[in-house]
Amino acid sequence: MDKHVTIIGAGVIGLTLAKELAINGIDVEVYDSKKTASEGQAKASGILSITGLKSAGLPYKKSIINTLNGAVLHAGRETLKIRSSTAMAYVVDRGLLAESCMGIAKDAGATVTLGKRFSKDDVLRAAEDKGNILVGADGAVSTVASAFGFPSIDEYVLTYKAEYERANIDGKSAVNLFFSNEISNGFFGWAVPHSSQRIEIGLGISGRARANSYTAFKRFLGDGSLNYMLEGSRKVNGYASVIPLGCRKVTAKGNVLLVGDAAGQVKSTTGGGIIFGSLCAKVLARSITNNIKRGSPLSLYEREWRKKYGAELKLHSILHSYYSSLDTKSFEILFKLSKMFGTGEFLGKYGDMDRPSLMLKRFFLRGLAK
Ligand SMILES: Cc1cc2nc3c(=O)[nH]c(=O)nc-3n(C[C@H](O)[C@H](O)[C@H](O)COP(=O)(O)OP(=O)(O)OC[C@H]3O[C@@H](n4cnc5c(N)ncnc54)[C@H](O)[C@@H]3O)c2cc1C
């Protein structure tokens, strides 16, 4: 009997995997509890580097709502500006991106069933049939991972984000990031312009802080940094969610595999999981195809994605551990020093949102060239 693949989760990552498998002629079905492709996607932001979008091959063009060429970092009384002469990232409408991914997966031949929630028993049953390969692409709180006893994720960030219209936005091409361990314990706050009048404000706090993300968000709004932007504006929505920080130690067990947020394939510095999740989905599609067509072991997936992206994700994790240990005073000093050494300009020119290793390489090469 031919093997088939069942994917739990029709987020961007599950759908990317489904598309890749269907293109390779693999029989693949995707299930999700949500009723439409876009449902739930607005809980997350959509800042995606242009280089990352291209390398991941995502169908992003119809979902672009803004273009970013810089960031302003805030801590206490200090700011650090990072500006590039070219576009660095897009803000995408996550609902539209998911719809495009679903359209492409279905066109390629994948079957997508919405409105079907898998319980622990359902996923255990789905993997009993050894002709079935089961993939958990079911997000940060993965039922597949817990049903099969995969190692847990070390840390989660709790988030709250809301959109405001009629906001006062001075420039719509830069994102503002706010670092304050008193308010955004272990993470940061953000203000992302969607247009010249609409802005997204959000905040993440480490789950270890044992605090409520909405309460922290209200403190963030109350501390005055956002007064000017939000004066006279109207809140149009608000969502709480969660981001996994740090990869699971195991992502493949027999015929059960994890990908995307379910595997923790997320940049710990920013919580961004779309680019690395999609790249890992491509690696998984190759491993499954090679297993079905050539009999190679599925465990190669684990080896391959860690070889390609593990070191980069680890570097994100180290950088996150470093910045989350700083108090506001230390951030202020860091920003002052960065200005003295021209780090803002350097990051604008050579910064890479996804691959800090490239940036460090360029930094040391620049030092050697001097
Ligand atoms: C506030 C916030 C801001 C973010 N900003 C960015 C950003 O700017 N850039 C970026 O790259 N990333 C960002 N992320 C991270 C990004 O959203 C995730 O990495 C990405 O959504 C992961 O995709 P996924 O397909 O793995 O999981 P998800 O998008 O979570 O999809 C999982 C799917 O599985 C389904 N599901 C779950 N359990 C079951 C079940 N038992 N049965 C059936 N279906 C199930 C869910 O309904 C869902 O549709 C942000 C996240 C948050 C919370």
The ligand as an SDF file (V2000), in Angstrom:
LIG
                    3D

 53 58  0  0  0  0  0  0  0  0999 V2000
    2.1320   38.3300   18.6550 C   0  0  0  0  0  0  0  0  0  0  0  0
    2.9100   37.5220   17.6370 C   0  0  0  0  0  0  0  0  0  0  0  0
    3.6510   38.1910   16.6830 C   0  0  0  0  0  0  0  0  0  0  0  0
    4.3740   37.4510   15.7350 C   0  0  0  0  0  0  0  0  0  0  0  0
    5.0600   38.1330   14.7780 N   0  0  0  0  0  0  0  0  0  0  0  0
    5.7290   37.4480   13.8200 C   0  0  0  0  0  0  0  0  0  0  0  0
    6.4030   38.1540   12.7800 C   0  0  0  0  0  0  0  0  0  0  0  0
    6.3680   39.3870   12.7160 O   0  0  0  0  0  0  0  0  0  0  0  0
    7.0930   37.4070   11.8560 N   0  0  0  0  0  0  0  0  0  0  0  0
    7.1430   36.0350   11.9160 C   0  0  0  0  0  0  0  0  0  0  0  0
    7.8190   35.4170   11.0890 O   0  0  0  0  0  0  0  0  0  0  0  0
    6.4950   35.3700   12.8890 N   0  0  0  0  0  0  0  0  0  0  0  0
    5.7900   36.0300   13.8370 C   0  0  0  0  0  0  0  0  0  0  0  0
    5.1360   35.3500   14.8220 N   0  0  0  0  0  0  0  0  0  0  0  0
    5.2670   33.8910   14.8660 C   0  0  0  0  0  0  0  0  0  0  0  0
    4.3950   33.2430   13.8160 C   0  0  0  0  0  0  0  0  0  0  0  0
    3.0710   33.6880   13.9410 O   0  0  0  0  0  0  0  0  0  0  0  0
    4.4660   31.7230   13.9710 C   0  0  0  0  0  0  0  0  0  0  0  0
    5.8160   31.3290   13.9650 O   0  0  0  0  0  0  0  0  0  0  0  0
    3.7260   31.0270   12.8200 C   0  0  0  0  0  0  0  0  0  0  0  0
    2.3650   31.3400   12.8450 O   0  0  0  0  0  0  0  0  0  0  0  0
    3.9010   29.5300   12.9560 C   0  0  0  0  0  0  0  0  0  0  0  0
    3.1420   28.9090   11.9610 O   0  0  0  0  0  0  0  0  0  0  0  0
    2.6420   27.4180   12.1700 P   0  0  0  0  0  0  0  0  0  0  0  0
    1.9410   27.0800   10.9020 O   0  0  0  0  0  0  0  0  0  0  0  0
    3.7460   26.5770   12.6750 O   0  0  0  0  0  0  0  0  0  0  0  0
    1.5930   27.5170   13.3810 O   0  0  0  0  0  0  0  0  0  0  0  0
    0.2050   28.2800   13.4750 P   0  0  0  0  0  0  0  0  0  0  0  0
    0.1780   29.4940   12.6290 O   0  0  0  0  0  0  0  0  0  0  0  0
   -0.0460   28.4470   14.9420 O   0  0  0  0  0  0  0  0  0  0  0  0
   -0.8360   27.2280   12.8710 O   0  0  0  0  0  0  0  0  0  0  0  0
   -1.1820   26.0690   13.5750 C   0  0  0  0  0  0  0  0  0  0  0  0
   -2.5510   25.6150   13.0960 C   0  0  0  0  0  0  0  0  0  0  0  0
   -2.8530   24.3820   13.7280 O   0  0  0  0  0  0  0  0  0  0  0  0
   -4.2190   24.3610   14.0710 C   0  0  0  0  0  0  0  0  0  0  0  0
   -4.3860   23.4270   15.1870 N   0  0  0  0  0  0  0  0  0  0  0  0
   -3.7760   23.4720   16.4020 C   0  0  0  0  0  0  0  0  0  0  0  0
   -4.1250   22.4290   17.1500 N   0  0  0  0  0  0  0  0  0  0  0  0
   -4.9790   21.6860   16.3800 C   0  0  0  0  0  0  0  0  0  0  0  0
   -5.6910   20.4670   16.6040 C   0  0  0  0  0  0  0  0  0  0  0  0
   -5.5660   19.8050   17.7660 N   0  0  0  0  0  0  0  0  0  0  0  0
   -6.4900   19.9790   15.6270 N   0  0  0  0  0  0  0  0  0  0  0  0
   -6.6080   20.6640   14.4490 C   0  0  0  0  0  0  0  0  0  0  0  0
   -5.9680   21.8180   14.1810 N   0  0  0  0  0  0  0  0  0  0  0  0
   -5.1540   22.3250   15.1360 C   0  0  0  0  0  0  0  0  0  0  0  0
   -4.5340   25.8180   14.4590 C   0  0  0  0  0  0  0  0  0  0  0  0
   -5.9190   26.0810   14.2930 O   0  0  0  0  0  0  0  0  0  0  0  0
   -3.6680   26.5910   13.4770 C   0  0  0  0  0  0  0  0  0  0  0  0
   -4.3580   26.9690   12.3240 O   0  0  0  0  0  0  0  0  0  0  0  0
    4.3760   36.0420   15.7760 C   0  0  0  0  0  0  0  0  0  0  0  0
    3.6120   35.3570   16.7340 C   0  0  0  0  0  0  0  0  0  0  0  0
    2.8710   36.0960   17.6460 C   0  0  0  0  0  0  0  0  0  0  0  0
    2.0140   35.3710   18.6670 C   0  0  0  0  0  0  0  0  0  0  0  0
  1  2  1  0
  2  3  1  0
  2 52  2  0
  3  4  2  0
  4  5  1  0
  4 50  1  0
  5  6  2  0
  6  7  1  0
  6 13  1  0
  7  8  2  0
  7  9  1  0
  9 10  1  0
 10 11  2  0
 10 12  1  0
 12 13  2  0
 13 14  1  0
 14 15  1  0
 14 50  1  0
 15 16  1  0
 16 17  1  0
 16 18  1  0
 18 19  1  0
 18 20  1  0
 20 21  1  0
 20 22  1  0
 22 23  1  0
 23 24  1  0
 24 25  2  0
 24 26  1  0
 24 27  1  0
 27 28  1  0
 28 29  2  0
 28 30  1  0
 28 31  1  0
 31 32  1  0
 32 33  1  0
 33 34  1  0
 33 48  1  0
 34 35  1  0
 35 36  1  0
 35 46  1  0
 36 37  1  0
 36 45  1  0
 37 38  2  0
 38 39  1  0
 39 40  1  0
 39 45  2  0
 40 41  1  0
 40 42  2  0
 42 43  1  0
 43 44  2  0
 44 45  1  0
 46 47  1  0
 46 48  1  0
 48 49  1  0
 50 51  2  0
 51 52  1  0
 52 53  1  0
M  END
$$$$
